[in-house]
Amino acid sequence: MHNFDTLDRELISILRKDGRAPLSKLSEILKVSRGTVQNRLDRLLNSGALLGFTIRVREDSEPDTVKAIMTIEVTGKSTTQVIKKLRGMPKLHRLHTTNGSWDLVAEIQVSNLLEFDRVLREVRTIDGILNSETSILLSSV
């Protein structure tokens, strides 16, 4: 596990806002040399603390995409088996374990309601899933 110091936390914070920020901009903001920024990035990437850099898309740039959150209740000790099956479904973009009444939370992203219905049916037929509840995300506020 990586122990973050103040500089690491500040660097990660800046990169969360702008993952494409050049080294010169990062070093200027952090008031350290470009070499220091590069060494920190290399160390964070090599240790696995940073998994990579990604793009964030405005929510309204994909108006035809259907997004939803599905909460899932798993029977007995079948959580590991259920997770393996759910991970194999490309329309489930993220999968989280949670506490409370539900065992898992899945983020669904599909191109239309017909595909959405197919994903729901596929998830509900997995052995070990006792119950689920799904909410379509209408807009981000």
Residue pairs with C-beta under 8 A, 6 or more apart in sequence:
2 8
2 44
2 47
2 48
2 49
4 12
4 49
7 30
7 32
7 36
7 40
8 40
8 44
8 49
10 30
11 26
11 30
11 37
11 40
11 41
11 44
12 44
12 50
14 21
14 26
14 29
14 30
15 21
15 26
15 50
15 53
19 53
19 54
19 55
19 56
20 53
23 34
23 37
23 38
24 34
26 34
26 37
27 33
27 34
27 36
27 37
30 36
30 37
41 50
44 50
45 52
59 139
59 140
64 111
64 112
65 109
65 110
65 111
66 108
66 109
66 110
66 111
66 112
66 113
66 115
66 116
66 136
67 107
67 108
67 109
67 136
67 137
68 107
68 108
68 116
68 134
68 135
68 136
68 137
69 105
69 106
69 107
69 108
69 134
69 135
69 137
70 105
70 106
70 107
70 108
70 120
70 123
70 132
70 133
70 134
70 135
71 98
71 101
71 102
71 104
71 105
71 132
71 133
71 134
72 82
72 86
72 102
72 103
72 104
72 105
72 106
72 123
72 129
72 131
72 132
73 101
73 102
73 103
73 129
73 130
73 131
73 132
74 82
74 103
74 104
74 128
74 129
74 130
75 128
75 129
75 130
76 128
78 127
78 128
79 97
79 103
79 104
79 128
81 127
81 128
82 104
82 126
82 127
82 128
82 129
83 95
83 97
83 104
85 126
86 92
86 95
86 104
86 106
86 123
86 126
87 95
89 119
89 122
89 123
91 108
91 109
91 110
91 115
91 119
92 106
92 107
92 108
92 119
92 123
93 107
93 108
93 109
94 106
94 107
95 104
95 105
95 106
95 107
96 104
96 105
96 106
97 103
97 104
98 104
98 105
102 133
106 123
108 116
108 119
108 134
110 116
110 119
116 136
120 132
120 134
123 129
123 132
124 132
